């Protein structure tokens, strides 16, 4: 694909890691680049220099820095780990349970999917509490109500837990296998991406629900923008963007974004400006004014470019810096202008 529109993109830095990246997360001046085989590189956002390397035996599936950048949580096929920036040591490394999701609830607690349970830990790795076993492996975790309530996905629905509650205090049922979880920053909506190629949506205030069917593939990536009014999802080949403003998406049609054969990564630009970055298996990186046009519109990228290799993960390190990692281990930070071309 050729460039759709001219865009002044400057490379801030570029480095390489010795693995195929599966996750990138950036916050507080750091970028975590997690490799499939079990090494995570912590980089300086300004220079790309390696600050530390952290290992998780058996491989990595998820990586998240704490909001203050002082800790890094990793999850993988055989367990989880927590690293401290202050001491440059791994505070905890536990094996034995599949961990595909980790999520910080502020700077003081961490939720970890651990087999059929979710664990809540302190930053130094001490366990605060654990949920009772779910019907299947916990596939995703998220926080709501200002990080006072934990939500998890597993077979047959979403379950919510209060502090120190092993049993769910609220359940949002939907028959099937749930792969991804997204909660609106407003707290109004909980959404799951599902193996049956659907998105299921619940209103948190009353449990009212609806299902978005018709996708050609499973939904493994869901993301709300900072306003909580727009939800982006995969489901190949199109990205769909649903409008959650007003009464929500029921009875509406999504914007559709097509530039990829299969979507490999997507992330909203911070700040609620309606800009989405996406990447695909064919090697295209695209930027979208994803909330433009009318409901049901098919949007063209505001900018798209072909890369040497497919991007496997990307993350925004603030509103002007986009970090991408391709499957051969090249990590690049691109500085972008405030506005996309029209």
C-alpha positions in Angstrom: 0.0 0.0 0.0 1.3 3.4 -0.8 1.1 6.4 1.4 -2.4 7.8 1.5 -1.5 11.3 2.7 1.7 13.1 3.4 2.7 13.2 7.0 5.7 14.6 8.7 6.9 11.6 10.6 10.3 11.8 12.3 12.1 8.8 13.7 13.1 9.6 17.3 15.1 6.4 17.8 15.4 2.8 16.7 16.8 -0.2 18.4 16.6 -4.0 18.1 15.8 -6.8 20.5 16.7 -10.4 20.1 13.2 -11.9 19.9 9.8 -11.5 18.3 7.9 -8.9 20.4 4.4 -9.8 21.6 3.6 -6.8 23.7 4.7 -3.1 24.0 3.7 -0.8 26.8 4.9 2.7 27.5 4.4 5.0 30.5 6.4 7.3 32.8 9.4 7.7 30.4 9.8 3.9 29.9 8.9 1.4 27.1 8.5 -2.3 27.9 9.1 -4.5 24.9 8.2 -8.2 25.7 9.5 -11.0 23.6 7.7 -14.3 23.0 10.6 -16.4 24.4 10.6 -14.8 27.8 12.8 -11.6 27.8 11.4 -8.1 28.3 13.5 -5.1 27.5 12.8 -1.9 29.4 13.8 1.1 27.2 14.2 4.8 27.9 11.4 6.6 25.9 13.7 9.5 25.0 16.7 7.7 23.7 15.7 4.0 23.2 18.6 2.9 25.4 18.1 -0.3 27.4 17.4 0.4 31.0 17.0 -3.2 32.1 16.1 -6.7 30.9 13.7 -8.9 32.8 13.1 -12.6 32.1 10.1 -14.8 32.7 10.8 -18.5 32.2 8.7 -20.2 29.6 7.8 -17.1 27.6 5.7 -13.9 27.8 2.1 -13.2 26.8 1.5 -9.8 28.6 3.6 -6.9 29.9 2.4 -3.8 31.8 4.4 -1.1 33.5 2.8 0.5 36.6 1.5 4.0 36.2 4.6 5.5 37.9 7.0 3.3 35.9 8.4 1.9 39.1 7.3 -1.7 38.5 6.8 -4.1 35.6 4.4 -7.0 35.6 4.8 -9.9 33.2 2.5 -12.9 32.4 3.2 -16.0 30.4 2.3 -19.6 29.7 3.9 -20.8 32.9 3.4 -18.0 35.4 4.0 -14.3 36.2 6.7 -12.0 37.5 7.1 -8.5 39.0 10.2 -6.3 38.5 11.3 -3.3 40.6 12.9 -0.3 38.8 14.3 1.0 42.1 16.3 -2.2 42.9 16.5 -3.6 39.3 15.5 -7.0 40.7 12.7 -9.4 40.0 10.7 -9.3 43.2 8.5 -12.3 42.5 8.5 -15.0 39.8 5.9 -17.7 40.1 5.4 -20.6 37.8 2.7 -23.2 37.3 -0.4 -21.3 35.9 -1.2 -19.8 32.6 -1.1 -15.9 32.8 -2.2 -14.1 29.7 -3.3 -10.8 31.4 -1.8 -8.4 34.0 -3.3 -5.1 34.9 -2.3 -2.4 37.4 -5.0 -0.9 39.6 -3.2 2.4 40.2 0.3 2.1 41.7 -0.6 0.1 44.8 -2.1 -3.2 43.4 -1.8 -5.5 40.5 -4.3 -8.0 39.1 -2.9 -11.1 37.4 -4.8 -13.8 35.5 -3.4 -17.1 37.0 -5.0 -20.2 35.6 -8.7 -20.2 36.6 -8.2 -17.6 39.2 -7.3 -13.9 39.4 -4.7 -12.8 41.9 -4.3 -9.4 43.4 -0.8 -8.5 44.5 1.0 -5.6 46.0 3.8 -4.0 43.9 6.4 -6.1 45.7 4.5 -9.3 44.7 2.8 -10.1 48.0 -0.7 -11.6 47.5 -3.6 -9.5 48.8 -6.4 -11.9 47.8 -7.5 -14.4 45.1 -10.7 -15.1 43.4 -12.4 -18.5 43.5 -11.8 -20.7 40.4 -13.7 -19.6 37.3 -15.3 -22.2 35.0 -12.3 -21.9 32.7 -8.9 -20.1 32.4 -9.2 -16.4 33.1 -8.4 -14.7 29.8 -8.4 -11.0 30.7 -8.7 -8.7 33.8 -9.5 -5.0 34.2 -10.3 -2.5 36.9 -13.4 -0.2 37.3 -14.9 2.1 39.9 -11.6 4.0 40.4 -9.8 0.7 40.8 -12.0 -0.5 43.6 -13.6 -3.4 41.6 -11.9 -6.1 39.6 -13.5 -7.6 36.4 -12.4 -10.9 34.9 -13.3 -12.8 31.8 -13.6 -16.6 31.5 -16.1 -19.0 30.0 -19.7 -17.9 30.1 -19.2 -14.2 31.1 -17.6 -11.4 33.1 -17.4 -11.6 36.8 -16.7 -8.6 39.2 -15.1 -8.7 42.6 -14.7 -6.3 45.4 -11.6 -6.0 47.5 -10.9 -9.3 49.3 -14.0 -11.0 47.8 -13.3 -14.5 46.5 -16.8 -14.8 45.1 -18.1 -12.4 42.5 -20.3 -9.6 43.7 -21.8 -9.1 40.2 -21.9 -11.4 37.2 -22.6 -10.5 33.5 -23.4 -13.7 31.7 -23.0 -14.6 28.1 -22.6 -18.2 26.9 -19.3 -18.9 25.2 -15.6 -18.3 25.4 -14.5 -14.7 26.1 -11.1 -13.5 24.9 -10.8 -9.8 25.6 -12.2 -7.3 28.0 -12.7 -3.5 27.7 -14.3 -1.2 30.3 -15.2 2.4 29.3 -13.3 5.0 31.3 -16.7 6.4 32.2 -17.6 3.1 33.9 -20.8 2.9 32.0 -20.0 -0.1 29.8 -18.3 -3.5 30.0 -17.5 -5.2 26.7 -16.1 -8.6 25.9 -14.5 -9.9 22.6 -15.5 -13.5 22.0 -14.4 -16.7 20.3 -17.8 -16.8 18.5 -16.9 -13.7 16.5 -19.0 -11.3 18.5 -18.8 -8.4 20.9 -21.0 -8.6 23.9 -21.9 -5.4 25.8 -23.4 -4.8 29.2 -24.5 -1.5 30.9 -23.0 -1.6 34.4 -25.9 0.3 36.1 -28.5 -2.3 35.3 -26.9 -5.2 33.5 -28.8 -4.5 30.2 -26.9 -6.2 27.4 -26.7 -6.5 23.6 -24.5 -8.5 21.2 -22.8 -7.3 18.0 -22.6 -10.3 15.6 -21.5 -10.7 12.0 -17.7 -10.6 12.3 -15.7 -12.9 10.1 -13.3 -13.8 12.9 -12.9 -14.0 16.6 -12.6 -10.7 18.6 -9.3 -10.7 20.4 -8.6 -6.9 20.6 -10.9 -4.3 22.1 -9.9 -0.7 23.1 -11.9 2.3 24.4 -10.5 5.7 23.7 -9.8 8.1 26.6 -13.3 9.6 26.4 -15.1 6.3 26.7 -17.3 7.2 23.7 -15.5 5.1 21.1 -14.7 1.4 21.0 -12.3 -0.1 18.4 -12.1 -3.9 17.7 -10.5 -6.3 15.4 -12.3 -9.2 13.8 -10.4 -9.2 10.5 -10.1 -7.7 8.0 -11.8 -4.5 9.0 -11.4 -2.6 12.3 -14.8 -1.5 13.6 -15.3 1.6 15.7 -18.6 1.8 17.7 -20.1 5.0 19.0 -20.9 4.7 22.8 -22.0 8.3 23.3 -25.6 9.1 24.3 -27.6 5.9 24.8 -24.8 3.7 23.3 -24.4 1.6 20.1 -27.7 -0.3 20.1 -29.4 0.1 16.7 -26.4 1.9 15.2 -23.8 0.9 12.7 -20.0 1.2 13.2 -17.4 3.0 11.2 -15.2 0.5 9.4 -11.5 0.9 8.7 -9.9 -1.3 6.1 -6.2 -1.4 5.4 -5.1 -4.8 6.7 -5.4 -8.4 5.8 -5.4 -9.4 9.5 -5.0 -6.9 12.3 -2.0 -7.4 14.6 -2.2 -4.3 16.8 -4.3 -1.3 17.5 -4.1 1.6 20.0 -5.9 5.0 20.5 -3.8 8.1 20.6 -4.0 9.5 24.2 -6.1 12.6 24.7 -9.4 11.7 23.1 -8.6 13.2 19.7 -10.2 10.3 17.8 -6.9 9.1 16.3 -6.2 5.3 16.1 -3.0 3.5 15.1 -3.2 0.1 13.7 -1.0 -2.6 12.1 -1.5 -5.7 10.0 0.1 -9.0 9.1 0.8 -7.7 5.6 3.2 -5.1 6.9 1.1 -1.9 6.8 1.1 0.7 9.6 -2.0 3.0 9.5 -3.2 6.1 11.3 -6.9 6.9 11.2 -9.2 9.8 12.1 -11.4 6.9 13.4 -14.4 8.9 14.7 -14.9 10.9 11.5 -17.7 10.4 9.0 -21.2 9.1 9.6 -22.3 5.9 11.3 -21.8 3.1 8.8 -19.1 4.9 6.8 -16.0 3.1 5.6 -13.0 5.3 6.3 -9.7 5.6 4.5 -6.4 5.9 6.5 -5.3 9.4 7.1 -1.8 8.0 6.7 -0.5 4.5 5.8 2.9 3.2 5.0 4.4 -0.2 4.1 7.1 -1.5 6.5 9.8 -4.1 5.9 8.2 -6.5 8.4 4.8 -6.9 10.0 4.3 -4.9 13.3 3.4 -7.3 16.1 2.8 -4.7 18.8 2.5 -0.9 19.2 1.9 1.6 21.9 1.7 5.4 22.3 4.3 6.9 24.6 2.3 10.2 25.0 0.3 11.9 22.2 3.2 12.6 19.9 5.4 9.4 20.1 4.3 6.1 18.6 6.4 3.0 19.4 6.2 0.0 17.1 7.9 -3.4 17.2 8.1 -5.8 14.3 8.4 -9.6 14.3 12.1 -9.5 13.6 12.7 -7.4 16.8 13.1 -3.9 15.4 11.7 -1.3 17.8 11.1 2.2 16.4 9.8 5.4 18.0 8.2 7.8 15.5 7.4 11.4 16.4 4.1 12.6 14.9 2.5 16.0 14.4 -0.4 17.1 16.5 -2.9 16.9 13.6 -3.3 14.4 10.8 -3.8 15.5 7.2 -7.3 15.8 5.8 
